[in-house]
């Protein structure tokens, strides 16, 4: 929805970021809470590790969402997402699932330790 002021200033008076005469309001995107079932890691050709969360299926608009890309290992550590957690998922750009927030941690009392090296 766009609301315009009664009088629009002349273009020579416009400044970036100072459009008090015009306001736009957008609807919040549809979001659902989903349970994280598993965390998966994929290594690309360049060696970059990407983290993907497998979810219990949820419907966002007309799309069935079962996986969401978390991004890098560093971002996964910041979110501290583990299986059993409840996360808020929405669609970015009406098609790509994204994580908006961690709603509930699945009863664990520890932080995920990613500093240990495999045996």
SULWO-V389747 format. One record per residue. N is the residue number from 1. RES is the residue in three letters. PHI is phi in radians with two decimals (NA if undefined). D_LAST is the distance of its C-alpha to the last C-alpha in whole Angstrom. Layout:
{{N:RES:PHI:D_LAST} {N:RES:PHI:D_LAST}}
This chain:
{{1:UNK:NA:57} {2:UNK:-2.09:59} {3:UNK:-2.04:62} {4:UNK:-1.90:64} {5:UNK:-1.23:66} {6:UNK:-1.13:70} {7:UNK:-2.19:70} {8:UNK:-1.61:68} {9:UNK:-1.19:68} {10:UNK:-1.13:69} {11:UNK:-1.07:67} {12:UNK:-1.21:67} {13:UNK:-1.70:66} {14:UNK:-1.27:63} {15:UNK:-2.25:60} {16:UNK:-1.04:56} {17:UNK:1.39:55} {18:UNK:-2.13:58} {19:UNK:-1.73:59} {20:UNK:-1.21:61} {21:UNK:-1.48:63} {22:UNK:-2.47:61} {23:UNK:-2.31:58} {24:UNK:-2.08:55} {25:UNK:-2.22:53} {26:UNK:-2.02:51} {27:UNK:-1.24:50} {28:UNK:-1.16:46} {29:UNK:-1.18:44} {30:UNK:-1.16:43} {31:UNK:-2.36:40} {32:UNK:-2.37:38} {33:UNK:-1.56:36} {34:UNK:-2.30:33} {35:UNK:-1.58:30} {36:UNK:-1.38:26} {37:UNK:-1.59:25} {38:UNK:-2.76:21} {39:UNK:-1.99:20} {40:UNK:-2.10:19} {41:UNK:-2.09:18} {42:UNK:-2.19:19} {43:UNK:-1.89:19} {44:UNK:-1.42:22} {45:UNK:-1.04:24} {46:UNK:-1.44:24} {47:UNK:1.66:20} {48:UNK:-1.23:21} {49:UNK:-1.69:19} {50:UNK:-2.00:21} {51:UNK:-1.94:21} {52:UNK:-2.23:23} {53:UNK:-1.73:24} {54:UNK:-1.56:25} {55:UNK:-2.05:28} {56:UNK:-1.17:31} {57:UNK:-1.01:34} {58:UNK:-2.32:37} {59:UNK:-1.79:40} {60:UNK:-2.08:41} {61:UNK:0.97:44} {62:UNK:-1.95:44} {63:UNK:-1.93:40} {64:UNK:-1.62:38} {65:UNK:-1.84:34} {66:UNK:-2.16:31} {67:UNK:-2.43:29} {68:UNK:-2.48:29} {69:UNK:-1.37:27} {70:UNK:-1.51:26} {71:UNK:2.00:25} {72:UNK:-1.43:23} {73:UNK:-1.10:19} {74:UNK:-1.08:22} {75:UNK:-1.16:24} {76:UNK:-1.08:22} {77:UNK:-1.11:21} {78:UNK:-1.15:25} {79:UNK:-1.25:26} {80:UNK:0.93:23} {81:UNK:-1.65:23} {82:UNK:-2.42:21} {83:UNK:-0.97:22} {84:UNK:1.72:26} {85:UNK:-1.27:27} {86:UNK:-1.86:30} {87:UNK:-2.14:31} {88:UNK:-1.64:34} {89:UNK:-2.05:35} {90:UNK:-2.37:38} {91:UNK:-1.80:39} {92:UNK:-1.56:39} {93:UNK:1.13:42} {94:UNK:1.12:43} {95:UNK:-2.77:40} {96:UNK:-1.76:36} {97:UNK:-1.17:34} {98:UNK:-2.47:33} {99:UNK:-1.57:32} {100:UNK:-1.71:34} {101:UNK:-2.91:33} {102:UNK:-1.68:31} {103:UNK:-1.48:33} {104:UNK:-2.62:31} {105:UNK:-1.57:28} {106:UNK:-1.19:27} {107:UNK:1.38:27} {108:UNK:-1.43:24} {109:UNK:-1.98:24} {110:UNK:-2.06:21} {111:UNK:-1.69:20} {112:UNK:-1.04:17} {113:UNK:-1.68:15} {114:UNK:-1.86:13} {115:UNK:-1.55:13} {116:UNK:-1.25:9} {117:UNK:-1.60:6} {118:UNK:-1.14:4} {119:UNK:-1.32:0}}
